[in-house]
């Protein structure tokens, strides 16, 4: 029998975790996160196969004995839990506090990412509004061109304006037309004709772009609100170069989703594009992926928002859903392969929905429709 000692040194700036094996009542270092020799630290060394040397310090810890039960508060739900042994408490602390802190930090980064996309879209929309204002001045550019055309003989290169009578107005008022002094009279005329033609041809296109831009901005704001409400939406979905972000958000809304809890969500793709999206864009490395082994069918994604291992029963339900959304819907004992998203690969140039995978497990299940799955899950 071998005895091991795990030593946690929580001293800044580099906390360390050291694994030692007890040999003749002496802790011998097996491995450590941070290893260093006497050349690095003349006071002590932490190297494999050498006896563990405690840090030299005058500080003495204040020891306090804690008797069970040990309680902690879930960082997200605020619920209090009680444990009778230290190991259970530490495991729960890692899951309900440390992982929860990481999740909160990640969610803040997601919100900041959506804010960045929203600001970018607002800037783009403001520019389109300026283009619209310019395009709506097409009658002014046409008028300037007509007046310049009838006054070419009085304009000289170097003039920065032209004061002339507007014969196209019944009152025939005088108007002041800005000119570019570096251009000839004919070049100033061509400039205003070009502005008029561009505004005339682009007015409807600009209006369509503005309407489309407003819809995209509303989708981005909606995505941010969903993240703030607890949904897991990576900002990369909104800025994907391979497919426009707003279409990705629309596709996300069309997916069949079953929210199991704050920790787990089932997402089902029923078309090739949906399968491709959830397998290559939506899924995170720690999520689980399900698909029929022989038959064509949907990709089923089990999202693990807190990176926790899903219960076996939940995996089996996902297998049954994958069987239902396949060509084997009316069969029994359907083979389903499942693995984590980190083991999926999309070959370059392959068709939408096609992936390869490794490290899979196989389950033989009967198909289960979403209504039955919800009943089993108590939803």
C-alpha positions in Angstrom: 0.0 0.0 0.0 1.3 3.5 -0.9 0.4 6.6 1.0 0.3 10.0 -0.8 0.1 13.5 0.5 -1.4 16.3 -1.4 0.0 19.7 -0.3 -1.7 23.0 -1.3 0.5 26.1 -1.0 -1.8 29.1 -1.3 0.9 31.7 -1.1 1.0 34.5 -3.7 2.1 35.2 -6.4 2.1 31.5 -7.6 -0.1 29.2 -5.5 1.2 25.6 -5.9 -0.2 22.1 -5.7 2.3 19.4 -4.8 1.8 15.6 -4.8 4.1 13.7 -2.5 4.5 10.0 -1.7 5.3 9.0 1.9 8.5 7.0 2.0 10.0 6.2 5.5 7.7 8.8 7.0 9.2 11.5 4.6 7.2 13.2 1.9 9.0 12.7 -1.5 7.8 15.0 -4.3 6.1 13.1 -7.2 4.9 16.1 -9.2 3.9 19.7 -8.8 2.2 22.4 -10.8 5.2 24.7 -10.3 8.6 23.1 -10.0 11.8 24.9 -9.2 15.4 24.2 -8.0 17.7 25.9 -5.6 19.1 27.9 -8.6 15.6 29.4 -8.9 14.9 29.7 -5.2 18.0 29.5 -2.8 15.6 29.0 0.1 14.2 25.7 -1.0 13.4 23.5 -4.0 10.4 21.6 -5.2 11.5 18.8 -7.6 10.4 15.2 -8.3 12.2 12.5 -6.3 13.4 15.1 -3.7 12.1 15.4 -0.2 9.5 18.1 0.2 10.8 21.3 1.8 8.2 23.5 3.4 8.4 27.2 2.8 10.5 29.2 5.3 8.2 31.7 7.0 7.5 33.1 10.4 3.8 33.2 9.8 1.9 30.7 11.8 -1.6 29.6 10.7 -4.4 30.0 13.1 -5.9 26.5 13.3 -9.6 26.2 13.7 -11.5 22.9 14.1 -14.7 22.8 12.1 -17.2 20.1 13.0 -19.8 18.9 10.5 -22.2 19.7 9.0 -20.3 21.9 6.5 -22.6 24.4 4.7 -22.2 26.4 1.5 -24.4 28.7 -0.6 -24.8 28.1 -4.3 -23.5 31.2 -6.0 -26.2 31.2 -8.7 -29.3 30.0 -7.0 -28.6 31.3 -3.5 -29.7 27.9 -2.0 -27.8 26.6 1.0 -26.5 23.0 1.1 -25.1 20.9 4.0 -22.5 18.1 3.9 -21.3 15.7 6.6 -17.8 15.1 5.2 -15.0 17.4 3.8 -14.7 15.6 0.5 -18.4 16.1 -0.4 -18.1 19.7 0.7 -15.0 20.4 -1.4 -16.6 18.6 -4.5 -19.8 20.7 -4.0 -17.7 23.9 -3.5 -15.9 23.3 -6.7 -19.2 22.8 -8.6 -21.4 25.3 -6.9 -18.9 28.1 -6.3 -15.8 27.9 -8.4 -17.5 26.6 -11.6 -20.3 29.1 -10.9 -17.8 31.9 -10.6 -16.3 30.9 -13.9 -19.8 30.7 -15.5 -20.6 34.2 -14.3 -17.3 35.5 -15.7 -18.0 33.8 -19.0 -21.5 35.2 -19.1 -20.1 38.7 -18.5 -17.7 38.2 -21.4 -20.6 37.0 -23.5 -22.7 40.1 -22.7 -19.7 42.3 -23.4 -19.3 40.6 -26.8 -23.0 41.2 -27.7 -22.6 44.8 -26.6 -19.7 45.2 -29.0 -21.7 43.7 -31.8 -24.7 46.0 -31.0 -22.4 49.1 -31.0 -20.9 48.0 -34.3 -24.4 47.6 -35.8 -25.6 50.9 -34.4 -22.6 52.6 -36.0 -23.3 50.9 -39.4 -27.0 52.0 -39.2 -26.0 55.6 -38.4 -23.8 55.6 -41.5 -26.7 54.3 -43.6 -28.9 57.0 -42.2 -26.4 59.6 -43.4 -26.3 57.9 -46.8 -30.1 58.2 -46.9 -30.1 61.8 -46.0 -27.6 62.4 -48.9 -29.7 60.3 -51.3 -32.8 62.3 -50.4 -31.0 65.4 -51.6 -31.0 64.1 -55.2 -33.4 66.9 -56.3 -30.9 69.5 -54.9 -28.0 67.9 -56.8 -30.1 67.9 -60.0 -31.0 71.6 -59.5 -27.4 72.5 -58.9 -26.3 70.7 -62.1 -29.0 72.4 -64.2 -28.1 75.9 -62.9 -24.4 75.3 -63.3 -25.0 74.1 -66.9 -26.6 77.4 -67.8 -23.9 79.4 -66.1 -20.7 77.7 -67.3 -19.6 80.8 -69.1 -19.5 82.9 -65.9 -17.7 80.2 -63.7 -13.9 80.3 -63.4 -11.7 77.6 -62.0 -10.8 78.7 -58.5 -14.4 79.9 -57.6 -15.7 78.3 -54.5 -19.3 79.2 -55.1 -21.8 80.3 -57.7 -24.5 82.8 -57.1 -27.2 82.5 -59.7 -30.9 82.9 -60.3 -33.0 79.7 -59.9 -35.1 79.8 -63.1 -36.8 76.5 -62.0 -38.6 78.3 -59.2 -41.6 80.6 -60.1 -40.3 83.2 -57.7 -36.9 83.0 -59.4 -34.9 83.5 -56.2 -31.1 83.7 -56.1 -29.3 80.6 -54.9 -25.7 79.9 -53.7 -24.1 76.8 -55.1 -20.9 75.4 -53.4 -18.1 74.7 -55.9 -14.8 72.9 -55.6 -12.2 75.5 -56.5 -9.7 72.9 -57.6 -12.1 71.6 -60.3 -13.0 73.2 -63.6 -16.6 74.4 -64.2 -17.3 71.3 -66.3 -15.9 69.0 -63.6 -18.1 70.7 -61.0 -21.1 70.0 -63.3 -20.1 66.4 -63.7 -19.7 66.1 -59.9 -23.3 67.2 -59.2 -24.7 65.0 -62.0 -22.8 62.0 -60.6 -24.2 62.8 -57.1 -27.7 63.0 -58.5 -27.4 59.7 -60.4 -25.9 57.9 -57.4 -28.6 59.2 -55.1 -31.4 58.3 -57.6 -30.1 54.8 -58.2 -29.2 54.0 -54.6 -32.2 55.5 -52.7 -34.3 52.3 -52.7 -31.3 50.1 -51.9 -30.3 52.3 -49.0 -33.9 52.2 -47.6 -33.8 48.3 -47.9 -30.4 48.2 -46.2 -31.7 50.4 -43.3 -34.7 48.2 -42.8 -32.5 45.1 -42.8 -30.0 46.8 -40.5 -32.8 47.6 -38.0 -33.9 44.0 -38.0 -30.4 42.8 -37.4 -30.0 45.3 -34.5 -33.2 44.1 -32.9 -32.0 40.5 -33.2 -28.7 41.4 -31.5 -30.5 43.2 -28.7 -32.8 40.3 -28.3 -29.8 37.9 -28.1 -28.2 40.0 -25.4 -31.4 40.0 -23.4 -31.6 36.2 -23.7 -28.0 35.9 -22.4 -28.9 38.2 -19.5 -31.9 35.9 -18.8 -29.6 32.9 -18.5 -29.4 31.5 -22.1 -26.0 30.5 -23.5 -25.4 32.4 -26.7 -21.8 32.8 -27.8 -21.2 36.2 -29.5 -19.4 34.3 -32.2 -22.8 33.3 -33.5 -23.5 36.9 -34.3 -20.2 37.6 -36.1 -19.6 34.4 -38.0 -18.0 35.2 -41.3 -19.0 32.0 -43.0 -22.7 32.8 -42.7 -24.2 36.2 -41.7 -24.8 36.6 -38.0 -28.4 37.6 -38.2 -29.2 34.4 -40.2 -27.4 32.3 -37.6 -29.6 33.9 -34.9 -32.7 33.2 -36.9 -31.6 29.6 -37.3 -31.0 29.4 -33.6 -34.6 30.5 -32.9 -35.9 27.7 -35.2 -34.2 24.9 -33.4 -36.2 22.5 -31.3 -35.0 23.0 -27.7 -35.9 21.3 -24.4 -34.7 23.2 -21.4 -34.1 20.5 -18.8 -32.7 22.7 -16.0 -30.2 25.6 -15.5 -27.5 23.0 -16.1 -28.7 21.1 -19.2 -30.5 21.8 -22.4 -31.3 19.5 -25.3 -31.1 21.0 -28.8 -32.3 19.0 -31.9 -31.4 19.8 -35.5 -33.9 18.5 -38.0 -32.3 19.7 -41.3 -28.8 19.6 -42.7 -28.1 23.2 -42.0 -29.4 22.9 -38.4 -27.3 19.8 -37.8 -24.2 21.5 -39.1 -24.9 24.6 -36.9 -25.5 22.8 -33.6 -22.5 20.4 -34.2 -19.9 22.8 -35.4 -21.0 26.2 -34.1 -23.3 25.9 -31.1 -21.8 22.9 -29.3 -19.0 23.5 -26.8 -16.2 20.9 -26.2 -17.8 19.6 -23.0 -21.3 19.2 -24.5 -22.6 15.8 -25.7 -23.5 14.8 -29.2 -25.9 12.0 -30.3 -26.7 10.5 -33.7 -28.0 7.2 -35.1 -25.2 4.8 -36.2 -26.7 3.4 -39.4 -29.7 5.5 -40.3 -29.9 9.1 -41.4 -31.3 11.5 -38.8 -31.0 14.5 -36.6 -28.0 15.6 -34.6 -29.0 15.9 -31.0 -26.9 18.2 -28.7 -27.0 18.0 -24.9 -25.6 21.4 -23.7 -23.9 21.2 -20.3 -23.9 24.9 -19.2 -22.0 24.2 -16.0 -19.6 21.6 -17.6 -21.1 19.0 -15.3 -21.4 15.3 -16.3 -25.0 14.6 -17.3 -26.9 11.7 -15.6 -27.0 8.5 -17.5 -30.8 8.7 -17.7 -30.6 12.0 -19.5 -28.0 10.7 -22.0 -30.4 7.8 -22.7 -33.3 10.1 -23.3 -31.1 12.0 -25.8 -30.3 8.7 -27.5 -34.0 8.0 -27.7 -34.7 11.4 -29.2 -32.0 10.9 -31.8 -33.7 7.6 -32.7 -37.1 9.3 -33.0 -35.7 12.1 -35.3 -34.3 9.6 -37.8 -35.3 7.1 -40.5 -35.6 4.5 -37.7 -38.5 6.3 -35.9 -40.7 3.2 -36.2 -38.0 0.7 -35.3 -36.8 -0.7 -32.0 -33.4 -1.3 -30.4 -31.9 1.5 -32.6 -28.1 1.9 -32.3 -27.1 5.4 -31.3 -23.5 6.7 -31.1 -22.7 9.5 -28.7 -19.6 11.4 -27.8 -18.5 14.8 -26.6 -18.3 17.7 -29.1 -14.6 17.8 -28.6 -14.3 14.6 -30.6 -16.3 15.8 -33.6 -14.5 16.8 -36.8 -15.8 18.5 -39.9 -13.8 17.5 -43.0 -12.9 20.5 -45.2 -15.4 21.0 -48.0 -17.9 18.4 -46.7 -21.6 18.8 -47.1 -23.7 20.5 -44.4 -24.4 18.2 -41.5 -21.6 15.8 -42.2 -19.1 15.2 -39.4 -16.8 12.5 -38.3 -16.3 11.5 -34.6 -14.2 9.4 -32.3 -14.3 8.1 -28.7 -17.9 7.3 -29.1 -20.1 5.0 -27.1 -23.1 3.1 -28.4 -26.5 2.6 -26.9 -29.4 0.6 -28.2 -32.7 2.3 -27.5 -36.3 2.6 -28.6 -37.4 6.0 -30.2 -39.0 8.6 -27.9 -40.9 11.6 -29.1 -40.4 15.0 -27.4 -43.7 14.9 -25.6 -42.8 11.7 -23.9 -39.4 12.9 -23.1 -40.8 16.0 -21.4 -43.1 13.8 -19.3 -40.2 11.6 -18.2 -38.1 14.7 -17.3 -41.1 16.2 -15.4 -41.3 19.3 -17.6 
